[in-house]
Amino acid sequence: MNDETFNLSIRKFLKMVGVGSQREIEQAVAQAIQEGRISGTATLPARMTLELEGVQLNVVFDGVIELG
């Protein structure tokens, strides 16, 4: 295994996930506020699941997203 290639690949994947996830969350929250489903001061439970095929990795990360 080439550690440098491995680490760069992980970082590239995590950057894609981070940027894409943030965009999706921002759009969903903006739409929910606009439609009156949530307030601009809501605290939203959040869950992210990481799966990596081939090594049977399945990890759940729980947290919250606070709007105000």
C-alpha positions, 0 to 999 in steps of 0.5 A: 500500500502506498501511504501517500496515495491512500491519504490523498485519496481519503482527503479527496473523498472527505473534501467531496463529502464535506462540500457536498453535504454542506450544500445539501444541508444549506439548501434543505434548511433554507427551503424548510424555513421558507415553507414554515416547517422549521424556525430560523432558531431550530436545533436539528438532530443530524446523522451521517453514516460512513460505509466502506465496502471491502472492509465491512466498515459501517460507522454512524456519526450523530450530532446537531446542527444549530440555526440560531 
